[in-house]
Every structure is written in structure tokens, then in C-alpha cells.
Amino acid sequence: MTLFTKEGCAKCEYVRKSVDLKKLGIKVDVLSPDNPDSLAHLAWHELVSLAETQLPILVLDDSSSITGAIRIKNYLTAVRNQRSAVG
């Protein structure tokens, strides 16, 4: 999974602080003009227009996406809880 964020985004920061992304194996791509690889990755998922109005964006392993800090946090919390119950 990949979380697309940008610097100075309060919602992005909320997600980053709410869930241990590294422990869940979430790659964080910070979008900026200085990071063309992240922009290319975003474009590959056809999410450029969405990112212009909504960040953060979580891209799941099946290439579907979730927007909205609360929805993303809730999804990742459920994933974490599911993994804890299994392991």
C-alpha cells in the first residue's frame, strides 16, 4: 500500500501520526515538484486530478484507493487489528 501525502497538509500529518505506517508496511510518497518519482507513481494510478483536491490518498494493494484522513485512519486501524488477531 502507498500513502500519498504532501508537506504542510494537516490531514496527511494526522494519518501519519495516528497509525504506525512503517509497521504496516505502508510506503509514504510525499508529493512535491522536487519528487518526480512520487508524481509519476501518482499518475500511474491515474490519481493526479483527485490529488489536486483531496489528500491524503491511500492506494491499496489491488490499486483501489481511499481518500479522507478519517477513512484512511479507520481502514489502517482495522488492518492493524486484523493482523494482530491473526498473529
C-alpha atoms as an extended CHARMM CRD file, in Angstrom:
* protein
*
        87  EXT
         1         1  MET       CA              0.0000000000        0.0000000000        0.0000000000  PROA      1               0.0000000000
         2         2  THR       CA              1.0850000000        3.5690000000       -0.6560000000  PROA      2               0.0000000000
         3         3  LEU       CA              0.0150000000        6.7160000000        1.1480000000  PROA      3               0.0000000000
         4         4  PHE       CA              0.2770000000        9.8590000000       -0.9670000000  PROA      4               0.0000000000
         5         5  THR       CA              0.7750000000       12.9980000000        1.1250000000  PROA      5               0.0000000000
         6         6  LYS       CA              2.2660000000       16.4710000000        0.8560000000  PROA      6               0.0000000000
         7         7  GLU       CA              4.1730000000       18.7170000000        3.2120000000  PROA      7               0.0000000000
         8         8  GLY       CA              2.0540000000       21.1240000000        5.2280000000  PROA      8               0.0000000000
         9         9  CYS       CA             -1.0950000000       19.0030000000        4.9020000000  PROA      9               0.0000000000
        10        10  ALA       CA             -2.7660000000       18.7320000000        8.3160000000  PROA      10              0.0000000000
        11        11  LYS       CA             -4.8790000000       15.7410000000        7.2720000000  PROA      11              0.0000000000
        12        12  CYS       CA             -1.8160000000       13.9410000000        5.9420000000  PROA      12              0.0000000000
        13        13  GLU       CA              0.0400000000       14.5920000000        9.1870000000  PROA      13              0.0000000000
        14        14  TYR       CA             -2.9400000000       13.3160000000       11.1880000000  PROA      14              0.0000000000
        15        15  VAL       CA             -2.8080000000        9.9680000000        9.3810000000  PROA      15              0.0000000000
        16        16  ARG       CA              0.9710000000        9.7240000000        9.7240000000  PROA      16              0.0000000000
        17        17  LYS       CA              0.7490000000       10.3300000000       13.4820000000  PROA      17              0.0000000000
        18        18  SER       CA             -2.3310000000        8.1490000000       14.0860000000  PROA      18              0.0000000000
        19        19  VAL       CA             -1.0530000000        4.8740000000       12.6660000000  PROA      19              0.0000000000
        20        20  ASP       CA              2.3650000000        3.1910000000       12.6140000000  PROA      20              0.0000000000
        21        21  LEU       CA              2.7150000000        3.2100000000        8.8370000000  PROA      21              0.0000000000
        22        22  LYS       CA              6.1420000000        1.5990000000        8.8440000000  PROA      22              0.0000000000
        23        23  LYS       CA              4.9240000000       -1.3220000000       10.9560000000  PROA      23              0.0000000000
        24        24  LEU       CA              2.0600000000       -1.8770000000        8.4950000000  PROA      24              0.0000000000
        25        25  GLY       CA              4.4570000000       -1.7480000000        5.5470000000  PROA      25              0.0000000000
        26        26  ILE       CA              2.8820000000        1.3740000000        4.0720000000  PROA      26              0.0000000000
        27        27  LYS       CA              5.0790000000        3.2960000000        1.6460000000  PROA      27              0.0000000000
        28        28  VAL       CA              4.7030000000        7.0580000000        2.0370000000  PROA      28              0.0000000000
        29        29  ASP       CA              5.0950000000        9.1160000000       -1.1400000000  PROA      29              0.0000000000
        30        30  VAL       CA              5.4010000000       12.8340000000       -0.4440000000  PROA      30              0.0000000000
        31        31  LEU       CA              4.1850000000       14.7820000000       -3.4550000000  PROA      31              0.0000000000
        32        32  SER       CA              6.2500000000       17.8070000000       -4.4220000000  PROA      32              0.0000000000
        33        33  PRO       CA              7.8770000000       19.3170000000       -7.5100000000  PROA      33              0.0000000000
        34        34  ASP       CA             11.1980000000       18.0250000000       -6.1390000000  PROA      34              0.0000000000
        35        35  ASN       CA              9.9520000000       14.4300000000       -6.1130000000  PROA      35              0.0000000000
        36        36  PRO       CA              9.1660000000       13.4330000000       -9.7170000000  PROA      36              0.0000000000
        37        37  ASP       CA              9.0850000000        9.7210000000       -8.8550000000  PROA      37              0.0000000000
        38        38  SER       CA              6.1470000000       10.2530000000       -6.4860000000  PROA      38              0.0000000000
        39        39  LEU       CA              4.3300000000       12.3360000000       -9.0780000000  PROA      39              0.0000000000
        40        40  ALA       CA              4.9050000000        9.6310000000      -11.6900000000  PROA      40              0.0000000000
        41        41  HSD       CA              3.6280000000        6.9800000000       -9.2760000000  PROA      41              0.0000000000
        42        42  LEU       CA              0.5170000000        9.0820000000       -8.6360000000  PROA      42              0.0000000000
        43        43  ALA       CA             -0.0240000000        9.4900000000      -12.3850000000  PROA      43              0.0000000000
        44        44  TRP       CA              0.4040000000        5.7430000000      -12.9280000000  PROA      44              0.0000000000
        45        45  HSD       CA             -2.5390000000        5.1990000000      -10.5760000000  PROA      45              0.0000000000
        46        46  GLU       CA             -4.4890000000        7.8870000000      -12.5030000000  PROA      46              0.0000000000
        47        47  LEU       CA             -4.9650000000        9.9360000000       -9.3200000000  PROA      47              0.0000000000
        48        48  VAL       CA             -3.4490000000       13.2920000000      -10.3040000000  PROA      48              0.0000000000
        49        49  SER       CA             -6.7760000000       15.1260000000      -10.6110000000  PROA      49              0.0000000000
        50        50  LEU       CA             -8.0010000000       13.6130000000       -7.3430000000  PROA      50              0.0000000000
        51        51  ALA       CA             -4.8010000000       14.6590000000       -5.5570000000  PROA      51              0.0000000000
        52        52  GLU       CA             -5.3870000000       18.2500000000       -6.6620000000  PROA      52              0.0000000000
        53        53  THR       CA             -8.4360000000       18.3670000000       -4.3800000000  PROA      53              0.0000000000
        54        54  GLN       CA             -8.0520000000       15.5390000000       -1.8640000000  PROA      54              0.0000000000
        55        55  LEU       CA             -5.0680000000       14.3940000000        0.1310000000  PROA      55              0.0000000000
        56        56  PRO       CA             -4.0990000000       12.0790000000        1.6690000000  PROA      56              0.0000000000
        57        57  ILE       CA             -4.8060000000        9.1960000000       -0.6740000000  PROA      57              0.0000000000
        58        58  LEU       CA             -4.1690000000        5.5850000000        0.2890000000  PROA      58              0.0000000000
        59        59  VAL       CA             -3.6660000000        3.2080000000       -2.6420000000  PROA      59              0.0000000000
        60        60  LEU       CA             -4.3940000000       -0.3840000000       -1.6810000000  PROA      60              0.0000000000
        61        61  ASP       CA             -2.6440000000       -3.4790000000       -2.9970000000  PROA      61              0.0000000000
        62        62  ASP       CA             -5.4530000000       -4.0330000000       -5.5160000000  PROA      62              0.0000000000
        63        63  SER       CA             -4.8660000000       -0.4710000000       -6.8650000000  PROA      63              0.0000000000
        64        64  SER       CA             -8.1500000000        0.8390000000       -5.4690000000  PROA      64              0.0000000000
        65        65  SER       CA             -7.8740000000        3.9720000000       -3.3510000000  PROA      65              0.0000000000
        66        66  ILE       CA             -9.2740000000        5.5380000000       -0.2050000000  PROA      66              0.0000000000
        67        67  THR       CA             -9.3960000000        9.2800000000        0.4450000000  PROA      67              0.0000000000
        68        68  GLY       CA            -10.0820000000       11.2170000000        3.5980000000  PROA      68              0.0000000000
        69        69  ALA       CA             -7.9390000000       11.1820000000        6.7140000000  PROA      69              0.0000000000
        70        70  ILE       CA            -10.5880000000        9.6000000000        8.9510000000  PROA      70              0.0000000000
        71        71  ARG       CA            -11.4800000000        6.8710000000        6.4370000000  PROA      71              0.0000000000
        72        72  ILE       CA             -7.7990000000        6.0790000000        5.8760000000  PROA      72              0.0000000000
        73        73  LYS       CA             -7.0500000000        6.0010000000        9.6110000000  PROA      73              0.0000000000
        74        74  ASN       CA            -10.0500000000        3.7480000000       10.2680000000  PROA      74              0.0000000000
        75        75  TYR       CA             -9.0740000000        1.3990000000        7.4360000000  PROA      75              0.0000000000
        76        76  LEU       CA             -5.4680000000        1.1290000000        8.6080000000  PROA      76              0.0000000000
        77        77  THR       CA             -6.5570000000        0.6330000000       12.2170000000  PROA      77              0.0000000000
        78        78  ALA       CA             -8.7820000000       -2.2410000000       11.0830000000  PROA      78              0.0000000000
        79        79  VAL       CA             -5.8790000000       -3.7500000000        9.1080000000  PROA      79              0.0000000000
        80        80  ARG       CA             -3.6200000000       -3.4500000000       12.1480000000  PROA      80              0.0000000000
        81        81  ASN       CA             -6.2400000000       -5.0570000000       14.3970000000  PROA      81              0.0000000000
        82        82  GLN       CA             -6.8360000000       -7.8630000000       11.9020000000  PROA      82              0.0000000000
        83        83  ARG       CA             -3.1120000000       -8.5920000000       11.6880000000  PROA      83              0.0000000000
        84        84  SER       CA             -2.8250000000       -8.5480000000       15.4870000000  PROA      84              0.0000000000
        85        85  ALA       CA             -5.6970000000      -11.0240000000       15.8240000000  PROA      85              0.0000000000
        86        86  VAL       CA             -4.1240000000      -13.3930000000       13.3040000000  PROA      86              0.0000000000
        87        87  GLY       CA             -0.5690000000      -13.1230000000       14.6170000000  PROA      87              0.0000000000
